[in-house]
Amino acid sequence: MELLKLIIFAAPARARGGPDAVRARGFPGPPPRALPRALRARGGSETTLQRGGPAWTEAQRAAFEADGFVLQPDVLSEEECAALRATYDGLFRGEFDTKIYPDEWHWREGISRPEAFREIVNAWKSSDAVARVALDETIGRRCAELMGWGGARLAQDDVLWKPPGAEGVAHHRDAPYISANFVPEERNSVTVWIALDDADEATGVVEYAPGSHAWADGGAAGVAAASFHDGRGQSPMRAVARAAGVDEAVEVRRCVVPAGSAVFHHQDVWHGSGENGTPDRPRRALGLHYVRDDVRFRPKPDYIYGRYDLGDGVVHDAFFPRVWSAAGAERRAADRRLGDAR
């Protein structure tokens, strides 16, 4: 019998009744607040947030270690969310700033079903708007701070669009697809799921099994070979829970994530999402997967990541840009990629 717990991560104070309302809902960390001048983005106005959100609190760090995921408010400004939503329209029509195709492009206008789930992988190579966020130094630093890394690289981005009527995404872990291609493998990757529309249960928001990052593998590698979009919902996760000796009544938390906020999650936490059952609300998000900056390729990585292994095991910066390093010094990945477009 399923135990389902709905956890609400509060929207910014300006939209949901202020800091007291946020605290009452048990927000794991500081409540979102009015924008101070200190958080202005480079060259931006006072209504533009610095990306990445505020520094982690001890409560947020503890929540991440215990649950395998944590919400971070104010990762993107409202203006930046709107700009990315507009960019998504063009990307799926094949409009690329750099004239370079992304690595994967799932959904074509005039060919694919309107209600089908849409995804583009590594749009940072094609879109300036996506590159500005995916290669952002502060977002990479926030990942490194959670995981205890000395630096962070972008492994891949995912442009995600769940239109009304789209099916859900089966529960899965990111580790078999990303972490397993590199050594050392333990704690080598983290995902940042940024909502571009207000996302909730009705639109098929991301959901997690808290603490599942600590489960024994339990045959998870074989389960993970299935497609995200095979319609199996929570079945893969529950099969692994049984194999790992976890109680059948696995808790699942559905997060309500306001536009501009993000969930940072561990490579091994089980997560998925339900269908978008609304008639007119798209659920767009940007998924960013980062790895620690000192990883190397494992022998014989899979066919997707293996295309970037030149035979020396080196994870090259041209394919996996280092976005932040505690050592500093080197030119920022965003500067190299964007130049004057930054």
C-alpha positions in Angstrom: 0.0 0.0 0.0 1.4 3.3 -1.0 2.1 6.0 1.6 2.1 9.4 -0.2 3.1 12.5 1.5 2.5 15.9 -0.2 5.2 18.4 0.8 4.8 22.0 -0.3 7.9 24.0 -0.9 6.6 27.5 -0.5 6.6 30.1 -3.3 8.5 33.4 -2.9 7.2 35.5 -0.1 5.8 38.1 -2.4 3.4 35.6 -3.9 2.4 33.4 -0.9 1.8 35.7 2.1 5.3 36.6 3.4 8.0 35.0 5.5 5.7 33.9 8.3 3.6 31.8 5.9 6.8 30.3 4.5 8.1 29.2 7.9 4.7 27.7 8.8 5.0 25.3 5.9 8.3 24.0 7.1 10.5 25.4 4.4 14.0 23.8 4.8 16.1 26.9 5.0 15.7 30.6 4.8 12.4 31.9 3.4 12.5 33.6 0.0 12.7 37.3 0.5 12.5 40.6 -1.2 15.5 41.2 -3.5 18.4 43.0 -1.8 20.8 45.1 -3.9 23.6 42.6 -2.9 21.9 39.9 -5.1 21.8 41.9 -8.3 23.2 40.0 -11.3 26.2 41.4 -13.1 25.0 44.4 -15.1 21.3 43.8 -14.2 18.7 45.9 -12.6 17.4 45.6 -9.1 14.7 43.2 -10.2 17.3 40.7 -11.5 18.6 38.1 -9.1 22.0 36.7 -9.1 21.6 33.1 -10.2 22.0 30.2 -7.8 20.1 31.5 -4.8 21.4 32.3 -1.3 24.1 30.5 0.5 23.1 27.1 2.0 21.9 27.0 5.5 22.8 24.2 7.9 19.1 23.1 7.8 19.3 22.8 4.0 22.5 20.8 4.1 21.0 18.4 6.7 17.9 18.0 4.6 20.0 17.1 1.5 22.0 14.5 3.4 18.9 12.9 5.0 16.5 13.0 2.1 18.7 13.2 -1.0 17.2 16.5 -2.2 16.6 20.0 -1.1 14.8 23.1 -2.4 16.7 26.3 -3.2 14.7 29.5 -3.8 15.6 32.3 -6.1 17.8 30.4 -8.4 16.5 32.4 -11.4 14.7 35.7 -11.6 11.2 36.0 -13.0 12.6 37.8 -16.1 15.1 35.0 -16.8 12.3 32.3 -16.5 10.2 34.2 -19.0 13.2 34.5 -21.4 13.9 30.8 -21.2 10.3 29.9 -21.8 10.4 32.0 -25.0 13.7 30.4 -25.9 12.1 26.9 -25.6 9.6 27.8 -28.3 12.4 28.6 -30.8 14.6 25.6 -29.8 11.9 23.1 -30.6 11.4 24.8 -34.0 15.1 24.3 -34.7 16.2 27.9 -34.0 19.7 27.7 -32.7 21.8 30.8 -31.9 25.1 29.1 -32.7 23.7 27.2 -35.7 25.0 24.1 -33.9 22.5 21.3 -33.2 22.1 20.0 -29.6 23.2 16.5 -28.8 19.6 15.2 -28.6 16.4 16.7 -29.9 13.2 14.9 -29.0 10.0 16.4 -30.4 9.6 18.1 -33.8 7.0 20.7 -34.6 4.5 19.4 -37.2 5.7 15.8 -36.7 5.4 14.9 -33.1 2.2 14.6 -31.1 1.3 18.0 -29.5 0.8 16.4 -26.1 4.1 14.4 -26.2 6.8 15.1 -23.6 9.6 17.2 -25.2 13.3 17.2 -24.4 16.5 18.7 -25.8 19.9 17.6 -24.4 22.9 19.9 -24.2 21.1 23.0 -25.5 24.0 25.0 -24.0 25.8 24.3 -27.3 23.0 25.8 -29.3 21.2 28.5 -27.2 22.8 31.5 -25.5 20.0 31.7 -23.0 20.5 28.1 -21.9 24.3 28.5 -21.8 24.1 31.5 -19.5 22.3 29.4 -16.9 23.9 26.0 -17.5 27.4 27.5 -17.3 26.7 29.8 -14.4 29.5 29.9 -11.8 27.3 30.3 -8.7 25.0 27.4 -9.6 28.0 25.1 -10.1 29.4 26.4 -6.8 26.2 25.6 -4.9 26.5 22.0 -6.2 30.1 21.7 -5.1 29.2 23.0 -1.7 26.5 20.4 -1.2 28.7 17.5 -2.3 32.0 18.6 -0.9 33.8 19.0 -4.2 36.7 21.3 -5.1 35.0 22.2 -8.4 32.1 21.4 -10.7 31.7 20.6 -14.4 28.5 20.6 -16.5 27.8 17.0 -17.5 24.7 17.8 -19.5 21.6 20.0 -19.6 18.0 18.9 -20.2 15.5 21.3 -21.7 12.2 19.7 -20.4 8.7 20.6 -21.5 5.6 18.7 -20.3 2.6 20.1 -22.2 -1.0 19.5 -21.0 -1.9 15.9 -21.5 1.7 14.6 -21.4 2.5 11.4 -19.6 4.7 11.2 -16.5 8.3 10.1 -16.2 9.0 6.7 -14.6 10.9 6.7 -11.3 14.6 6.4 -11.8 18.0 7.4 -10.5 20.4 9.6 -12.4 23.5 7.6 -11.4 23.3 4.8 -14.0 23.0 7.3 -16.8 25.6 9.9 -15.6 27.7 8.9 -12.6 28.5 5.4 -13.7 30.4 6.8 -16.7 33.1 8.3 -14.5 35.5 7.5 -11.7 35.4 7.9 -8.8 31.7 7.1 -9.0 30.5 7.8 -5.4 29.0 11.2 -4.9 30.3 12.4 -8.2 27.1 14.0 -9.6 24.2 16.2 -8.6 21.2 17.4 -10.5 19.5 20.9 -10.4 15.9 20.8 -11.5 14.8 24.4 -12.1 11.1 25.2 -12.6 10.3 27.7 -15.3 6.6 27.5 -14.7 5.0 27.2 -11.3 5.0 23.4 -10.9 2.7 21.4 -8.7 0.9 18.0 -8.5 -1.6 19.0 -11.2 1.1 19.7 -13.8 3.2 16.6 -13.0 5.8 18.1 -10.7 9.0 16.1 -9.8 8.5 13.7 -6.9 11.0 11.9 -4.7 11.5 8.9 -2.4 13.2 10.6 0.6 16.3 8.7 1.8 16.4 6.4 -1.2 19.9 7.6 -2.1 21.0 5.5 0.9 19.4 2.3 -0.3 21.5 -0.7 -1.3 21.7 -1.0 -5.1 19.3 -3.9 -5.1 19.6 -4.5 -8.8 18.9 -0.9 -9.7 21.3 -1.0 -12.6 19.2 -3.5 -14.5 16.0 -1.6 -13.7 17.5 1.6 -14.9 18.0 0.2 -18.4 14.3 0.9 -19.1 13.1 4.1 -20.6 12.0 7.0 -18.5 8.8 7.3 -20.6 7.7 3.7 -20.5 4.6 4.5 -18.4 5.7 2.3 -15.4 5.5 5.2 -12.9 6.8 4.2 -9.5 7.1 0.4 -10.3 10.9 0.5 -10.9 11.5 2.3 -7.6 9.3 0.0 -5.6 11.0 -3.1 -7.1 14.4 -1.8 -6.0 13.0 -0.9 -2.6 11.8 -4.5 -2.1 15.1 -5.9 -3.2 17.0 -3.5 -0.8 14.8 -4.7 2.1 12.9 -1.4 2.4 9.4 -1.4 3.7 6.8 -1.7 0.9 5.1 1.6 2.1 7.7 3.8 0.5 7.1 7.5 1.2 6.9 9.7 -1.9 7.0 13.5 -1.7 5.7 15.7 -4.4 7.3 19.1 -4.4 5.5 22.3 -5.3 8.2 24.3 -6.9 7.5 27.9 -7.9 9.0 29.3 -11.1 12.6 30.3 -10.5 13.2 27.9 -7.6 15.1 24.6 -8.0 15.4 21.2 -6.4 19.0 20.0 -6.0 19.1 16.2 -5.9 21.7 13.5 -5.3 22.7 11.1 -8.0 21.2 8.1 -6.2 17.9 9.4 -5.1 14.8 7.9 -6.8 12.6 10.4 -8.5 10.0 10.7 -11.3 6.9 12.7 -12.1 3.2 12.2 -12.9 1.2 13.3 -15.9 0.2 16.8 -16.7 -3.5 16.6 -16.1 -4.3 20.2 -16.7 -6.0 21.5 -19.8 -3.9 24.6 -20.3 -0.8 24.7 -18.1 2.6 23.6 -19.5 5.3 22.5 -17.1 8.6 23.6 -18.4 11.9 23.1 -16.5 15.6 23.1 -17.1 17.6 20.2 -15.7 21.3 20.7 -15.1 23.5 17.7 -14.3 27.0 18.5 -12.8 29.9 16.3 -12.0 32.9 16.9 -9.7 35.7 18.5 -11.7 38.4 15.9 -11.2 36.5 12.8 -12.5 37.9 10.7 -15.3 36.1 8.4 -17.7 35.7 4.8 -16.6 36.9 2.1 -19.1 34.3 1.7 -21.8 31.8 4.4 -20.9 28.3 4.0 -22.4 27.7 5.0 -26.1 26.3 8.4 -25.2 29.1 9.6 -23.0 31.7 7.4 -24.7 31.6 9.6 -27.8 33.5 12.2 -25.8 36.2 9.8 -24.5 39.2 10.3 -26.8 40.9 7.2 -25.4 42.9 8.9 -22.7 40.3 8.9 -19.9 40.4 12.7 -19.7 37.2 14.5 -19.3 37.9 17.4 -21.6 36.7 20.9 -20.9 35.3 21.5 -24.4 32.7 18.8 -23.8 32.3 19.1 -20.0 33.0 22.7 -19.1 34.4 23.4 -15.7 31.9 26.0 -14.4 33.5 26.6 -10.9 36.7 25.7 -9.1 37.8 26.6 -5.6 41.2 27.3 -7.1 39.8 30.0 -9.4 42.3 31.6 -11.8 41.1 30.1 -15.1 38.7 31.9 -17.5 35.1 31.2 -16.8 33.3 28.7 -19.0 30.5 31.1 -19.6 32.9 33.7 -20.8 34.5 31.3 -23.2 31.2 30.1 -24.6 29.3 33.3 -24.8 31.9 36.1 -25.3 30.0 39.3 -26.1 26.6 37.5 -26.0 27.0 37.2 -22.2 
